């Protein structure tokens, strides 16, 4: 599933590709992608004539900001957007096509068919699911150690589960949680309430550094991820624990181990991240 760096990279490329374009009509080929409104014809009619003024991000969600409406889109496992000439052949698994007045199309393709789209009146998207209960934005200036402490409160959740929970901190998935915890030298089965102040500072810095570096590298192309221009990310070349089971740790040489924590495959160096 694309995490914050991948979604942010998609956002940036889509901004270059679709900002200022006016929607002439919309075609939906798979109804279940559209979560709001329930009526597909209404979804298409609402967007007809709307101009896209920008693409924003909240956590792992994209926000297409238009004249009167905002479309909230989640890519889930393998969703991807691309812009094509209207007469170019449409690939299999293309579920939604937004045709612009200039002869180009924004196409949403999703092999796994798990992606979602919601339409809201401008400003209303933050009052309803799926955006209304999201947590701190880790690349925002408001993401401070103090803000983290307030979210932690009296929780005794294991670190891996805490960081994966989008109600606390958004954008982190399996890849970047493993990488951030390695950078912070913290074991994923530690509980959040056992962290010292110094460890909390390390964790905060590790989250920001890991995500920002991944954004700078265009994200991680572990499976099928590409940005809005069809380009792969490069951060996977810098992964230090994720996906490196039975390989030596780059820091100490000990073999990376894999286990299941919070229901997810978890990679750890027990020497650098003692429990």
C-alpha positions as CSV (number, residue, x, y, z in Angstrom):
1,X,0.0,0.0,0.0
2,X,1.4,3.4,-0.9
3,X,2.4,5.3,2.3
4,X,2.9,9.0,2.8
5,X,6.1,9.4,0.7
6,X,4.5,7.6,-2.3
7,X,1.2,9.5,-2.0
8,X,3.0,12.9,-1.6
9,X,5.0,12.1,-4.7
10,X,1.8,11.2,-6.6
11,X,0.3,14.5,-5.4
12,X,3.2,16.5,-6.6
13,X,3.2,15.0,-10.1
14,X,-0.6,15.2,-10.5
15,X,-0.4,18.9,-9.5
16,X,1.8,19.4,-12.5
17,X,-0.4,17.3,-14.8
18,X,-4.0,18.3,-13.9
19,X,-4.1,21.7,-12.2
20,X,-6.2,24.1,-14.2
21,X,-7.9,21.4,-16.3
22,X,-11.7,21.5,-16.7
23,X,-13.6,18.2,-16.5
24,X,-15.9,17.7,-19.6
25,X,-17.3,14.3,-18.5
26,X,-16.6,11.3,-16.2
27,X,-16.9,7.6,-17.0
28,X,-17.0,5.0,-14.1
29,X,-16.4,1.4,-15.1
30,X,-16.4,-0.1,-11.6
31,X,-19.1,1.2,-9.3
32,X,-17.6,0.1,-6.0
33,X,-14.7,2.5,-6.3
34,X,-17.2,5.4,-5.8
35,X,-18.1,5.6,-2.1
36,X,-19.9,8.9,-2.1
37,X,-22.3,9.7,-3.5
38,X,-23.9,6.3,-3.8
39,X,-25.4,7.1,-7.2
40,X,-22.8,6.8,-9.9
41,X,-24.7,9.1,-12.3
42,X,-24.7,11.8,-9.6
43,X,-21.0,11.4,-9.1
44,X,-20.4,12.0,-12.8
45,X,-22.8,14.9,-13.0
46,X,-21.3,16.6,-9.9
47,X,-17.9,16.7,-11.5
48,X,-19.0,17.8,-15.0
49,X,-17.8,21.3,-15.6
50,X,-15.6,21.5,-12.5
51,X,-12.0,22.7,-12.8
52,X,-9.2,21.1,-10.7
53,X,-7.4,23.9,-8.8
54,X,-4.9,21.7,-7.1
55,X,-4.2,18.3,-5.6
56,X,-3.5,18.2,-1.8
57,X,-2.8,15.4,0.6
58,X,-4.1,14.4,4.1
59,X,-2.2,11.3,5.4
60,X,-2.5,8.7,2.7
61,X,-5.4,10.4,1.0
62,X,-5.4,12.7,-2.1
63,X,-7.7,15.7,-2.2
64,X,-8.6,17.0,-5.6
65,X,-9.7,20.6,-4.9
66,X,-12.2,22.0,-7.5
67,X,-14.6,24.9,-7.9
68,X,-17.3,23.7,-5.6
69,X,-16.3,20.2,-4.6
70,X,-13.4,18.1,-3.2
71,X,-12.8,14.6,-4.3
72,X,-11.0,12.5,-1.7
73,X,-9.2,9.5,-3.1
74,X,-7.3,6.6,-1.5
75,X,-5.1,4.4,-3.7
76,X,-5.2,1.4,-1.3
77,X,-3.0,-1.5,-2.5
78,X,-2.2,-0.8,-6.1
79,X,-4.3,2.2,-7.3
80,X,-2.6,4.6,-9.7
81,X,-3.4,7.7,-11.7
82,X,-2.0,8.7,-15.1
83,X,-2.8,11.3,-17.7
84,X,-3.2,10.2,-21.3
85,X,-4.5,11.5,-24.7
86,X,-8.2,10.7,-24.9
87,X,-7.6,8.6,-28.1
88,X,-4.9,6.4,-26.5
89,X,-6.0,2.8,-25.8
90,X,-7.3,2.3,-22.3
91,X,-5.4,-0.3,-20.2
92,X,-7.2,-3.1,-18.5
93,X,-8.3,-2.4,-14.9
94,X,-8.9,1.3,-15.6
95,X,-12.0,2.0,-13.5
96,X,-12.5,5.7,-13.7
97,X,-11.8,8.2,-16.5
98,X,-12.0,11.9,-16.2
99,X,-12.0,13.5,-19.6
100,X,-10.8,17.1,-19.8
101,X,-11.8,19.8,-22.3
102,X,-8.3,19.9,-23.7
103,X,-8.4,16.3,-25.0
104,X,-6.6,14.6,-22.2
105,X,-7.8,12.1,-19.7
106,X,-7.0,11.5,-16.0
107,X,-7.3,7.7,-15.6
108,X,-7.5,5.7,-12.4
109,X,-6.3,2.1,-12.7
110,X,-6.4,-0.4,-9.9
111,X,-5.7,-4.1,-10.4
112,X,-6.8,-5.0,-6.8
113,X,-9.9,-2.8,-7.0
114,X,-9.6,-1.6,-3.4
115,X,-9.3,2.1,-4.1
116,X,-12.0,4.6,-3.1
117,X,-13.3,8.0,-4.1
118,X,-15.6,10.3,-2.1
119,X,-17.1,13.7,-3.2
120,X,-17.8,16.4,-0.7
121,X,-18.8,20.0,-0.8
122,X,-15.7,22.2,-0.4
123,X,-14.6,22.2,3.2
124,X,-17.0,19.4,4.3
125,X,-14.5,16.6,3.6
126,X,-12.9,17.1,7.0
127,X,-16.2,16.7,8.9
128,X,-16.9,13.2,7.6
129,X,-15.2,9.8,7.0
130,X,-12.6,9.1,5.8
131,X,-10.7,12.2,6.9
132,X,-12.5,13.3,10.1
133,X,-10.5,11.2,12.6
134,X,-7.0,11.3,11.2
135,X,-4.0,12.1,13.4
136,X,-0.9,14.3,13.3
137,X,0.8,15.1,10.0
138,X,4.4,14.1,10.5
139,X,5.8,16.5,7.9
140,X,3.8,19.4,9.2
141,X,5.3,22.1,11.5
142,X,2.7,21.1,14.1
143,X,4.3,17.7,14.4
144,X,6.4,18.3,17.5
145,X,7.6,16.1,20.4
146,X,5.0,17.9,22.6
147,X,2.3,17.1,20.1
148,X,3.4,13.4,20.2
149,X,3.3,13.4,24.0
150,X,-0.3,14.7,24.0
151,X,-1.4,11.9,21.5
152,X,0.4,9.2,23.6
153,X,-1.2,10.2,26.8
154,X,-1.5,7.2,29.0
155,X,-1.5,4.6,26.2
156,X,0.5,1.4,26.6
157,X,0.3,0.3,23.0
158,X,3.2,-1.4,21.4
159,X,5.3,0.9,19.2
160,X,4.5,-0.9,15.9
161,X,0.8,-0.8,16.5
162,X,0.9,2.8,17.7
163,X,2.7,4.1,14.7
164,X,0.5,2.2,12.2
165,X,-2.6,3.7,13.7
166,X,-3.7,6.6,11.4
167,X,-5.7,8.1,14.3
168,X,-2.5,9.0,16.0
169,X,0.1,9.8,13.3
170,X,-0.9,9.6,9.6
171,X,1.0,8.3,6.6
172,X,3.1,5.6,8.2
173,X,2.7,2.1,7.0
174,X,4.7,-1.1,7.4
175,X,7.8,0.1,5.4
176,X,8.4,3.4,7.1
177,X,7.5,2.2,10.6
178,X,10.2,-0.5,10.4
179,X,12.7,2.0,9.0
180,X,11.9,4.7,11.5
181,X,12.1,2.3,14.5
182,X,15.5,1.1,13.3
183,X,16.8,4.6,12.9
184,X,15.5,5.4,16.4
185,X,17.1,2.2,17.8
186,X,13.8,1.1,19.3
187,X,12.2,-2.4,19.3
188,X,8.7,-2.5,17.7
189,X,7.4,-4.5,20.7
190,X,8.3,-1.8,23.2
191,X,5.2,-0.1,24.5
192,X,4.9,3.6,23.9
193,X,4.5,4.5,27.6
194,X,8.0,3.0,28.4
195,X,9.9,5.5,26.2
196,X,12.2,8.0,28.0
197,X,12.1,11.6,26.9
198,X,15.4,11.1,25.0
199,X,13.9,8.0,23.2
200,X,10.8,10.0,22.3
201,X,12.9,12.7,20.8
202,X,14.9,10.1,18.8
203,X,11.6,8.5,17.5
204,X,10.2,11.9,16.5
205,X,13.4,12.8,14.6
206,X,13.5,9.3,13.0
207,X,9.9,9.6,11.7
208,X,10.5,13.0,10.2
209,X,13.9,12.1,8.7
210,X,12.8,8.8,7.3
211,X,9.7,10.2,5.6
212,X,11.3,13.3,4.3
213,X,14.2,11.3,2.8
214,X,11.7,8.9,1.2
215,X,9.8,11.9,-0.3
216,X,13.0,13.3,-1.7
217,X,13.7,9.9,-3.3
218,X,10.2,9.8,-4.8
219,X,9.0,7.0,-2.5
220,X,9.7,3.3,-2.5
221,X,8.8,1.1,-5.5
222,X,8.5,-2.2,-3.6
223,X,5.8,-3.7,-5.8
224,X,3.9,-1.8,-8.5
225,X,4.1,1.8,-7.2
226,X,4.9,4.5,-9.8
227,X,4.1,8.2,-9.6
228,X,1.6,10.1,-11.8
229,X,4.2,10.2,-14.6
230,X,4.8,6.5,-14.4
231,X,8.2,6.9,-12.7
232,X,9.5,4.6,-9.9
233,X,10.6,5.7,-6.5
234,X,14.2,5.1,-5.4
235,X,14.1,4.9,-1.6
236,X,14.0,1.1,-1.7
237,X,17.7,1.2,-2.4
238,X,18.2,2.8,1.0
239,X,16.1,0.4,3.1
240,X,18.1,-0.8,6.1
241,X,15.7,-3.4,7.6
242,X,12.5,-3.7,5.7
243,X,12.5,-6.6,3.3
244,X,16.0,-7.6,4.4
245,X,15.2,-10.8,6.4
246,X,18.4,-13.0,7.0
247,X,20.6,-10.3,5.5
248,X,23.3,-8.6,7.6
249,X,22.5,-5.3,9.3
250,X,24.3,-2.4,7.6
251,X,25.3,-1.0,11.0
252,X,26.4,-3.9,13.1
253,X,26.4,-7.0,10.8
254,X,23.9,-9.0,12.8
255,X,21.3,-10.9,10.7
256,X,18.0,-9.0,10.3
257,X,15.1,-11.0,11.7
258,X,11.4,-11.0,10.7
259,X,8.5,-11.7,13.0
260,X,4.8,-10.7,13.2
261,X,4.0,-7.6,15.3
262,X,0.6,-5.9,15.4
263,X,-0.5,-8.4,12.7
264,X,2.2,-7.2,10.2
265,X,5.5,-8.7,9.0
266,X,8.2,-6.8,11.0
267,X,11.9,-6.5,10.4
268,X,14.3,-5.8,13.2
269,X,18.0,-5.9,14.1
270,X,18.0,-7.3,17.7
271,X,21.5,-5.9,18.3
272,X,20.6,-2.3,17.3
273,X,17.0,-2.5,18.6
274,X,17.1,-4.5,21.8
275,X,13.8,-5.2,23.5
